[in-house]
Amino acid sequence: MSVDVGVVEARGGPEAGDGPPVARDARTDGSGTLPRRHWRSRSKKGRYPAYAALDLGTNNCRLLIAEPSRDGFRVIDAFSRIVRLGEGLASSIKLSDPAMERTLEALKICREKMEYRGVRRARLIATAACRIADNADSFVDRVMEEIGLELEIVDRRTEAFLAVTGCSSLADPLAHSVIVFDIGGGSTEIAWLDGQARSPLSDPCKRIRAWDSLPVGVITLAERHGGVDVTSDVFERMVEEVSDLLAPFVVAAGSAANAPDFHLLGTSGTVTTLGGIFLKLPRYDRRRVDGLWMSDLEIEDVIDELIAMDYEGRASSPCVGRERADLVLAGCAILEGIRRAFPSPRLRIADRGLREGILMNLMREDGVWRRRNGG
């Protein structure tokens, strides 16, 4: 699996499958004090120390801690919590006090986990909400002062390329063209991978011919159009907004869908939710959803099923839940805009993305696979 990030401009100028071997471990408890700006290793002799990747998005705070394996990594701890840091950004340009407090509590847990696991290297990124908010810098300073974690607010291109790095191993190796997208809380990253992968270890970002980061995500779209009572007309208005925002990227990548074996590859809570509903899972199971293929008709059926539900129906769905019941149809509208722009008979679902891309980059920078394989 490739991990390097290439450089390409879009617009003409910038949680199965066959991905990296990833095992999950549910052990999560721990406490302690993490030294600031320094990651100490507690690894045993002959064993690689732990790496951490944190993705603080507009909706979620997610952490992965992993150790290198022969050709990838093994996850030894994970954490995810819906914090809605970007709540209210559709009408304001400031992070609210309640949203920041929720996020700080989640970050404290992340810090404890990193200390407990003896993390040696980490990259802790913040995305769209912190790019947009006027008070993001003061929030980042507060995180450093109160918790001892140094957040990095990444630009649009970095986020888009990390998403590609994290999930591109799930692209069909026979496909000559793939549209990769990541539907977030405050933005949606999308990229066109042009040409076949030369090998499983080749750099996917070198195949990026166009990319964009749309200023729309599930939180911002739901706040503008309403996420509780979503009629077919409301849903269609959301799709139209997304289609307008996609127009420049469609100009750059309009021929993508004409290539042999073209398909879509999506990573986000939206697509994993659709996968869980399609499989009729009594509770979400990453092992069954990550790497799942769905046809265009199967996707359409699940979206129609969600539109037909009222808010309580969505909240009671085991793969949606109350925390996402007001957001899932906004995510479906973003997906529908992408599907209309790039018609494809199939979509592959990835429960992996930014955090996995960060981990692979950190480990490759350290040359852990070269050393392990004698290179």
Secondary structure, DSSP 8 states (H G I E B T S, - for coil): ---------STT----TTSS---------------TT-------TTS--EEEEEEE-SSEEEEEEEEE-SSSEEEEEEEEEE--TTTTTTT-SS--HHHHHHHHHHHHHHHHHHHHTTEEEEEEEE-HHHHH-TTHHHHHHHHHHHH----EE--HHHHHHHHHHHHGGGS-TT-SEEEEEEE-SS-EEEEEEES--SSTTS-GGGGEEEEEEES--HHHHHHHH-SSS--HHHHHHHHHHHHHHHHHHHHHHTTGGGSTT-EEEEESHHHHHHHHHHTT-SS--HHHHTT-EEEHHHHHHHHHHHHHS-HHHHHHSTTT-TTTTTTHHHHHHHHHHHHHHS--SEEEEES--HHHHHHHHHHHHTTHHHHHTT-
